[in-house]
Amino acid sequence: MKKYNHTETESKWKNEWDKHNVYEAVDFSPKPKKYILAEFPYPSGKTLHAGHMMRYTVPDMYARYLRMQGFNVLFPFGYDAFGLPAENYAINSGNHPSVLIQSIIEDYRDSVKRMGYGIDWEREINTTDPNYYKWTQWLFLQFFVRDLAKYQEMPIWWCEKLKTVLSDEEVITDKNGNKISERGEHPVERKLLKQWVLEITKYADKLLEGLSEIDFPESIKAAQANWIGKSYGAYVDFTVNNENIRVFTTRPDTLFGVSFLALAPEHPLVSKLLEKAQNKVLVNKYINEVKKQSDLERLSNKEKTGISLDGVYATHPLSEVTRQIPIYLTNYVLADYGTGAVMGVPAHDERDYEFAQKYNLGIYEVIKPYSDEIIADDKVFTGIGTMTNSDNYNGMSSTDFFNVVTERLTKEGRGEKATTYKLRDWIFSRQRYWGEPIPLIHKEDGTIESVCDPSNPAEVKEKLPLILPELPDYNPSSDGSSPLERSKDWVVTKAKDGSMAKRETNTMPNWAGSCWYYIRYVDAHNNEAFADMDKMKYWLPVDKYFGGAEHTTLHLLYSRFWHRFFYDIGLVPTKEPYAWRMNGGLLLAPDGHKMSKSKGNGVEPMELVDRYGADALRLAISFLGPYEDTYPWNENGMKATARLIETVFNISDKISD
């Protein structure tokens, strides 16, 4: 009896698949279509580890099943090769990313092919290919010409180790409450810098509305909704020294009960208010103490602290309230949340009550329950009810007064109805080399223009792609400027009117190419457009999208934003990019920790394929359990599946004999 040789058998059938284009996705086939997608990898390590294979094996199994059911299946593959992950790996290995990335892609391609996945390789993409990022640049210009890409000074997260700006979504909180970078877990700090931003906030409502139209797990929908953080209420303006302190409140019906204002120490008006304060030295000392606290510490249930600006008082916006309103700097108000200022209503807010008790501030009840419920002295009433101690509004329901007082504030120019969001505009520029050049130029008069008119095909063909120049020394600059500043011949250019100008030297973030890659798979070799509309109508949306939970408020939110914008301007036929999403779990290293290329604890899948075969590895992964769960890797599972495959082979061999 012939002994099973996995290398020989698998090689034979892979050659047959390639020869007959078994996994080719046919555009406009009369068969019903299914578009199955797994997130493409960052080439940020020499090889893919077994955890990656878990991410691709399950979608591959499903794609095979659909083909057997008679569907025309698109299951593509590519490489998310620009950005921090790839550049950091290049720096650490002492190679130039343009050379290293190509070598890594070849290794990744070989590994994925050896795994025997049913991929349509004719649609393979690479985000660093000029023929690809030409269209990434063109899509960015769609935002620019419609005034959704802005160059503005703003407080940003700066990572000294990475030497670049990070968006809010790329900053996480460690177990000690400190803000760190999501990539590499390095310390970050706040700085005021000019950056390119995409105004994702203008799409907040559409992104929320779209969640009801897609089949995502409730956990993903909740995470995105919470990240967007929509709140209804009013802006209220308190006057002090001819300056307005604007607060946002979800409870304007409690306005009569304000007894203090609480400002973040970083509030832009603090420096002006300090000029009038009688205790400047103590206030500055307090500000420095708060700067040492993490956001988590400031927002936790630990002690709320503050310091008054002695001698500085605000005027209440309602003329009936004649008392002076003291102003405090506090540790529980953050500058980048709301307006950085809060009105303190101790009788109807537990946090304000705690603060008022500590600093002996007034407590004014202005809403009483509808019932005869008695509120204990150490409790606050936070519900709706009947207005009291509110002058002519006594007896009115607080729900009605919410609208009445908001209308009055608007009429008198002391506030307005407002809807706010936690979501911040997406900081889109990076002070790194390895990224898509931003196709804009800065003129000497301070204006900014695009390198071409994106609506003019001839200009697009002539000016795009704007090629990333070769730069031998591509290391991040110590002063925060982009490495591209060092490419003098590339930077200096001419504007459309012939005047001297300077190219934008920041690059796009590593999320740019992945915001639309699922579209390019539909028409991977189109040189005249980012994708053909008829092909998009056939294939989109993605039917099943498999990926990682870490991308819920990053790639997954960003790509939904881009796609909805594309829909609004007529570039794509669907409102949403993905009809269904599942986040995969993790395949842990044998030591129980997450497999990581940077930590060097990944299980090398090609070594396993050499010993047991790709079928045995795919089968071992499929036996682990539900895709969304997390499992430790155990090689004994592969030994078992290898024996099973050998047994099946032997049985079939006997039958054929």
Secondary structure, 3 states (H helix, E strand, C coil): CCCCCHHHHHHHHHHHHHHCCCCCCCCCCCCCEEEEEECCCCCCCCCCCHHHHHHHHHHHHHHHHHHHCCCEEECCCEECCCCHHHHHHHHHHCCCHHHHHHHHHHHHHHHHHHCCCCCCHHHCEECCCHHHHHHHHHHHHHHHHCCCEEEEEEEEEEECCCCEEECHHHEEECCCCCEEECCCCCECEEEEEEEEEECHHHHHHHHHHHHHHCECCHHHHHHHHHHHCEEEEEEEEEEECCEEEEEEECCHHHHHHCCEEEECCCCCCHHHHHCCCCCHHHHHHHHHHHHCCCHHHHHCCCCCCEEEEEEEEEECCCCCCCCCEEEEEECCCCCCCCCCEEEECHHHCHHHHHHHHHHCCCCCCCEECCCCCCCCCCCCCCCCCEECCCHHHCCCEHHHHHHHHHHHHHHHCCEEEEEEECCCCEECCECCCCCCECCEEEECCCCEEECCCCCCHHHHHHHCCCCCCCCCCCCCCCCCCCHHHHCHHHHEEECCCCCEEEECCCECCCCCHHHCHHHHHHHCCCCCCCCCHHHHHHHCCECEEEEEHHHCCCHHHHHHHHHHHHHHCCCCCCCCCECEEEEECCEECCCCCECCCCCCCCCCHHHHHHHHCHHHHHHHHHCCCCCCCCEECCCHHHHHHHHHHHHHHHHHHHHHC
